[in-house]
Amino acid sequence: MAQYLLSVCFDQEYPSGFDLADPDVVRPMNQVDALNEEMTARGVWVFAGGLEPASTATVVRSNGREVSMTDGPYAETKEQMGGFWVIDVADLDAALEWAGRATTACERPIEVRPFQG
């Protein structure tokens, strides 16, 4: 078995919190909940979470002597990770199958990356 990170990609800044009166917000949330339940039942779900917008990030750096902190995301880009799953599956093909289900559920692109060793 191998662990993979399935990252949910957003192509723009998204708001903190959700408008639960908006069906375009509620539908993917319900679909993701169902996918999470299926992943858990099938024994592949390790951990998942949604992230606050990149504007809430703090970058911590060390130059070997001092540590500094900067508000905002590390990378200046309009694309950002908005959430993720960590799954434990047999191989890349299985991870890609789950990614296909994830992109359908959350209605966003999914990046698949294996964990090292």
C-alpha positions in Angstrom: 0.0 0.0 0.0 1.1 3.6 -0.6 -0.1 6.9 0.5 -1.1 9.7 -1.9 -2.0 13.3 -1.5 -5.1 14.4 -3.5 -5.0 18.2 -3.6 -8.1 20.2 -4.5 -7.1 23.0 -6.8 -8.7 26.4 -6.9 -7.9 28.9 -9.7 -8.9 32.0 -7.7 -9.1 33.3 -4.2 -12.0 31.7 -2.4 -13.9 33.1 0.6 -13.4 32.0 4.1 -16.5 30.2 5.2 -19.4 29.1 3.0 -22.7 30.5 1.9 -25.0 27.5 2.9 -27.9 29.2 1.1 -26.1 28.8 -2.3 -26.8 25.4 -3.9 -23.6 25.6 -5.9 -21.8 25.5 -2.5 -24.0 22.9 -0.8 -24.0 20.4 -3.6 -20.2 19.8 -3.7 -20.1 19.8 0.1 -22.7 17.0 0.2 -20.9 15.1 -2.6 -17.6 15.3 -0.8 -19.3 14.1 2.4 -20.6 11.1 0.6 -17.1 10.4 -1.0 -15.5 10.7 2.4 -17.9 8.1 3.8 -17.2 5.8 0.9 -13.4 6.2 1.3 -13.8 5.4 5.0 -15.9 2.3 4.3 -13.5 1.0 1.7 -10.5 1.6 4.0 -8.5 4.0 1.9 -9.3 7.3 3.8 -6.4 8.4 6.1 -7.1 12.1 6.6 -8.7 15.0 4.8 -9.4 18.7 5.4 -10.4 22.0 3.8 -8.1 24.9 4.1 -8.7 28.6 4.7 -7.7 30.9 1.8 -4.0 31.3 1.0 -4.3 34.9 2.2 -4.5 33.5 5.8 -1.1 31.8 5.5 2.1 32.7 7.3 5.5 31.7 5.9 8.2 30.9 8.4 11.8 30.9 7.2 15.2 30.3 8.8 18.5 31.5 7.5 20.3 29.3 10.0 20.6 32.0 12.6 17.2 33.7 12.7 13.6 32.8 12.0 11.4 35.3 10.2 7.7 35.3 9.5 5.8 36.8 6.6 2.1 37.1 6.2 0.5 35.7 3.1 1.2 32.6 0.9 4.7 31.4 0.0 4.0 31.4 -3.8 2.5 34.4 -5.5 0.0 32.6 -7.8 -3.7 32.7 -8.5 -3.9 28.9 -8.3 -3.9 27.5 -4.8 -4.7 24.3 -2.8 -8.1 24.6 -1.1 -8.3 21.2 0.5 -6.9 17.7 0.4 -7.3 14.0 1.1 -4.5 11.6 2.2 -5.4 8.1 0.9 -3.7 4.7 1.3 -4.2 2.6 -1.8 -2.4 -0.2 -3.7 -0.8 1.9 -6.4 -1.0 5.0 -8.6 -3.8 3.6 -10.7 -6.0 3.2 -7.6 -5.1 6.8 -6.5 -6.0 8.1 -9.9 -9.4 6.3 -9.7 -10.1 7.9 -6.4 -9.0 11.3 -7.8 -11.5 10.9 -10.6 -14.2 10.4 -8.0 -12.9 13.4 -6.0 -12.9 15.8 -8.9 -16.5 14.8 -9.7 -17.5 15.3 -6.0 -15.8 18.6 -5.3 -16.2 20.0 -8.9 -12.5 21.1 -8.9 -9.3 19.8 -10.4 -7.4 17.3 -8.3 -3.6 17.0 -8.2 -2.3 13.5 -7.3 1.1 13.1 -5.6 2.7 10.1 -3.9 4.3 10.5 -0.5 8.0 9.6 -0.4 9.1 6.2 0.7 
